[in-house]
């Protein structure tokens, strides 16, 4: 996995989305959100085989966390198309950042326990 797809890099992308919401810049928010969604999709695809090799319970736990992240992203994208104020998104993006932080922790713990310690550039989401 490329370094730009680490959890830290994804969380940096989240902060750019959050800054656009804070600034009230709908066009920049959409652009940053699209970039974040593409990066997360690529990240999830890159880690799929590692997660598939885990015991079923661990893989399920990680999959559920990934699903919460995907659902939050879909909600942000869908709500953006509605007439909602752009400033309302800042707290939703903060929640997404919290989900990413938690997923990073759970994955590191799970990989460590399973003996699948990814290289630093392969930290999964």
BALOBA-1460 file (C-alpha; in Angstrom, 3 decimals):
// residues 125
<rec num="1" residu="x" x="0.000" y="0.000" z="0.000"/>
<rec num="2" residu="x" x="1.293" y="3.450" z="-0.814"/>
<rec num="3" residu="x" x="2.318" y="5.735" z="2.047"/>
<rec num="4" residu="x" x="-0.297" y="8.317" z="1.065"/>
<rec num="5" residu="x" x="-2.980" y="5.843" z="2.064"/>
<rec num="6" residu="x" x="-2.006" y="5.456" z="5.714"/>
<rec num="7" residu="x" x="-4.484" y="6.331" z="8.426"/>
<rec num="8" residu="x" x="-2.531" y="9.499" z="9.118"/>
<rec num="9" residu="x" x="-2.819" y="10.528" z="5.472"/>
<rec num="10" residu="x" x="-6.539" y="9.758" z="5.436"/>
<rec num="11" residu="x" x="-7.064" y="11.775" z="8.605"/>
<rec num="12" residu="x" x="-5.209" y="14.675" z="6.964"/>
<rec num="13" residu="x" x="-7.706" y="14.439" z="4.091"/>
<rec num="14" residu="x" x="-10.528" y="14.525" z="6.672"/>
<rec num="15" residu="x" x="-9.096" y="17.721" z="8.158"/>
<rec num="16" residu="x" x="-9.132" y="19.329" z="4.704"/>
<rec num="17" residu="x" x="-12.809" y="18.425" z="4.334"/>
<rec num="18" residu="x" x="-13.492" y="19.804" z="7.804"/>
<rec num="19" residu="x" x="-11.659" y="23.054" z="7.004"/>
<rec num="20" residu="x" x="-13.758" y="23.527" z="3.873"/>
<rec num="21" residu="x" x="-16.916" y="23.063" z="5.942"/>
<rec num="22" residu="x" x="-15.631" y="25.513" z="8.546"/>
<rec num="23" residu="x" x="-14.923" y="28.065" z="5.806"/>
<rec num="24" residu="x" x="-18.378" y="27.577" z="4.314"/>
<rec num="25" residu="x" x="-16.862" y="26.703" z="0.940"/>
<rec num="26" residu="x" x="-19.287" y="24.227" z="-0.643"/>
<rec num="27" residu="x" x="-17.285" y="23.732" z="-3.859"/>
<rec num="28" residu="x" x="-14.042" y="23.021" z="-1.982"/>
<rec num="29" residu="x" x="-15.921" y="20.804" z="0.461"/>
<rec num="30" residu="x" x="-17.288" y="18.700" z="-2.446"/>
<rec num="31" residu="x" x="-13.855" y="18.499" z="-4.067"/>
<rec num="32" residu="x" x="-12.108" y="17.480" z="-0.826"/>
<rec num="33" residu="x" x="-14.883" y="15.025" z="0.053"/>
<rec num="34" residu="x" x="-14.593" y="13.389" z="-3.378"/>
<rec num="35" residu="x" x="-10.826" y="13.067" z="-2.928"/>
<rec num="36" residu="x" x="-11.301" y="11.573" z="0.546"/>
<rec num="37" residu="x" x="-13.875" y="9.082" z="-0.723"/>
<rec num="38" residu="x" x="-11.545" y="7.961" z="-3.518"/>
<rec num="39" residu="x" x="-8.604" y="7.610" z="-1.121"/>
<rec num="40" residu="x" x="-10.651" y="5.569" z="1.349"/>
<rec num="41" residu="x" x="-11.967" y="3.314" z="-1.408"/>
<rec num="42" residu="x" x="-8.437" y="2.691" z="-2.646"/>
<rec num="43" residu="x" x="-7.247" y="2.131" z="0.914"/>
<rec num="44" residu="x" x="-9.979" y="-0.417" z="1.647"/>
<rec num="45" residu="x" x="-9.276" y="-2.295" z="-1.567"/>
<rec num="46" residu="x" x="-5.567" y="-2.452" z="-0.763"/>
<rec num="47" residu="x" x="-6.157" y="-3.974" z="2.661"/>
<rec num="48" residu="x" x="-8.937" y="-6.400" z="1.729"/>
<rec num="49" residu="x" x="-6.673" y="-9.453" z="1.381"/>
<rec num="50" residu="x" x="-5.028" y="-8.828" z="4.764"/>
<rec num="51" residu="x" x="-8.395" y="-8.610" z="6.487"/>
<rec num="52" residu="x" x="-9.680" y="-11.665" z="4.634"/>
<rec num="53" residu="x" x="-6.783" y="-13.681" z="6.090"/>
<rec num="54" residu="x" x="-7.840" y="-12.873" z="9.668"/>
<rec num="55" residu="x" x="-10.027" y="-15.131" z="11.819"/>
<rec num="56" residu="x" x="-13.737" y="-14.638" z="11.061"/>
<rec num="57" residu="x" x="-14.549" y="-12.706" z="14.239"/>
<rec num="58" residu="x" x="-11.684" y="-10.269" z="13.778"/>
<rec num="59" residu="x" x="-12.488" y="-9.774" z="10.097"/>
<rec num="60" residu="x" x="-16.137" y="-9.113" z="10.987"/>
<rec num="61" residu="x" x="-15.188" y="-6.524" z="13.624"/>
<rec num="62" residu="x" x="-12.947" y="-4.673" z="11.179"/>
<rec num="63" residu="x" x="-15.576" y="-4.901" z="8.452"/>
<rec num="64" residu="x" x="-18.187" y="-3.369" z="10.731"/>
<rec num="65" residu="x" x="-15.879" y="-0.423" z="11.459"/>
<rec num="66" residu="x" x="-15.244" y="0.033" z="7.747"/>
<rec num="67" residu="x" x="-18.974" y="-0.025" z="7.121"/>
<rec num="68" residu="x" x="-19.549" y="2.745" z="9.695"/>
<rec num="69" residu="x" x="-16.948" y="4.860" z="7.901"/>
<rec num="70" residu="x" x="-18.479" y="4.178" z="4.474"/>
<rec num="71" residu="x" x="-21.960" y="4.949" z="5.779"/>
<rec num="72" residu="x" x="-20.806" y="8.256" z="7.271"/>
<rec num="73" residu="x" x="-19.135" y="9.202" z="3.976"/>
<rec num="74" residu="x" x="-22.265" y="8.324" z="1.987"/>
<rec num="75" residu="x" x="-24.327" y="10.414" z="4.392"/>
<rec num="76" residu="x" x="-22.050" y="13.395" z="3.952"/>
<rec num="77" residu="x" x="-22.150" y="13.112" z="0.165"/>
<rec num="78" residu="x" x="-25.918" y="12.670" z="0.090"/>
<rec num="79" residu="x" x="-26.610" y="15.492" z="2.513"/>
<rec num="80" residu="x" x="-24.387" y="17.823" z="0.520"/>
<rec num="81" residu="x" x="-26.732" y="17.504" z="-2.423"/>
<rec num="82" residu="x" x="-29.608" y="18.655" z="-0.201"/>
<rec num="83" residu="x" x="-30.162" y="22.314" z="0.690"/>
<rec num="84" residu="x" x="-28.372" y="21.887" z="4.046"/>
<rec num="85" residu="x" x="-26.008" y="24.638" z="5.210"/>
<rec num="86" residu="x" x="-22.359" y="23.776" z="4.610"/>
<rec num="87" residu="x" x="-21.420" y="24.806" z="8.162"/>
<rec num="88" residu="x" x="-23.590" y="21.988" z="9.514"/>
<rec num="89" residu="x" x="-21.124" y="19.447" z="8.146"/>
<rec num="90" residu="x" x="-18.242" y="20.309" z="10.444"/>
<rec num="91" residu="x" x="-19.512" y="18.144" z="13.317"/>
<rec num="92" residu="x" x="-20.277" y="15.263" z="10.925"/>
<rec num="93" residu="x" x="-16.722" y="15.389" z="9.598"/>
<rec num="94" residu="x" x="-15.399" y="15.436" z="13.176"/>
<rec num="95" residu="x" x="-17.391" y="12.240" z="13.794"/>
<rec num="96" residu="x" x="-15.789" y="10.708" z="10.691"/>
<rec num="97" residu="x" x="-12.351" y="11.593" z="12.040"/>
<rec num="98" residu="x" x="-13.223" y="9.859" z="15.318"/>
<rec num="99" residu="x" x="-14.347" y="6.759" z="13.414"/>
<rec num="100" residu="x" x="-11.062" y="6.686" z="11.484"/>
<rec num="101" residu="x" x="-9.059" y="7.069" z="14.682"/>
<rec num="102" residu="x" x="-10.963" y="4.204" z="16.319"/>
<rec num="103" residu="x" x="-10.607" y="1.988" z="13.235"/>
<rec num="104" residu="x" x="-6.866" y="2.595" z="13.210"/>
<rec num="105" residu="x" x="-6.620" y="1.524" z="16.856"/>
<rec num="106" residu="x" x="-8.783" y="-1.576" z="16.393"/>
<rec num="107" residu="x" x="-6.899" y="-2.658" z="13.283"/>
<rec num="108" residu="x" x="-3.486" y="-2.208" z="14.848"/>
<rec num="109" residu="x" x="-4.595" y="-4.230" z="17.867"/>
<rec num="110" residu="x" x="-6.174" y="-6.937" z="15.719"/>
<rec num="111" residu="x" x="-3.216" y="-7.261" z="13.359"/>
<rec num="112" residu="x" x="-0.814" y="-7.409" z="16.275"/>
<rec num="113" residu="x" x="-2.804" y="-10.203" z="17.945"/>
<rec num="114" residu="x" x="-3.106" y="-12.136" z="14.690"/>
<rec num="115" residu="x" x="0.595" y="-11.776" z="13.896"/>
<rec num="116" residu="x" x="-0.133" y="-9.749" z="10.742"/>
<rec num="117" residu="x" x="1.859" y="-6.678" z="11.687"/>
<rec num="118" residu="x" x="1.636" y="-4.483" z="8.554"/>
<rec num="119" residu="x" x="4.594" y="-2.358" z="7.552"/>
<rec num="120" residu="x" x="4.167" y="1.285" z="8.557"/>
<rec num="121" residu="x" x="3.115" y="2.219" z="5.023"/>
<rec num="122" residu="x" x="0.411" y="-0.461" z="5.117"/>
<rec num="123" residu="x" x="-1.550" y="0.674" z="8.153"/>
<rec num="124" residu="x" x="-5.045" y="-0.205" z="7.173"/>
<rec num="125" residu="x" x="-8.380" y="1.435" z="7.500"/>
